[in-house]
Amino acid sequence: MIPCTTRAQSPPDAETQIAAAVKAAPQSMRDAVTVRGYGADGTITTLREGSGELVCLADDPEEDGFHVACYHESLAPFMQRGRELRRQGVTAVDSVRRAEIEDGTLAYPDHSAALYNLSGTYDAAADTVRDASRLHVVYVPYATAESTGLPTRPQDGPWLMEPDQPWAHIMISNP
């Protein structure tokens, strides 16, 4: 097995990053996703342009564990800004992004948008994820428990996280 993530490890080649990243997306959408991954210098770069609505982000070789995510393209500026702020050492990432969303300097969707997470252990040679854990998220801007009928704490089923925020989202765990 070729480990895909070890702290301070060089990123895998583009083909391996793409193969791993698209696994977070629904099967029917994988061929059309745009994939962003990591260059040798650690910067995020587009590895494959897609024709669909999803953007998949490859596993970060600087982080422990394997984690890939795919999200609707309308969330891309929000996700990118979060990464930029964390890289700059900003601790109040949500406060900064909320202010930027509200003043119009950070694009954010006014509609629902999906995000798919996958973590586990990636075996590049077999192109499989062992001990896979999936988390699906649907962003529903400014949604509340009252507007959705969902609890705001994890239970046995979907729940609403960050209610009444621009990035309010429904969490859906899949084994």
Secondary structure by P-SEA (a helix, b strand, c coil): cccccccccccccaaaaaaaaaccccccccccbbbbbbcccccccccccccccbbbbcccccccccccccccccaaaaaaaaaaaaaacccaaaaaaaaaaaaccbbbbcbbbbbbbbbccccccccccccbbbbbbbbbcccccccccccccccccccccccccccbbbbbbcc
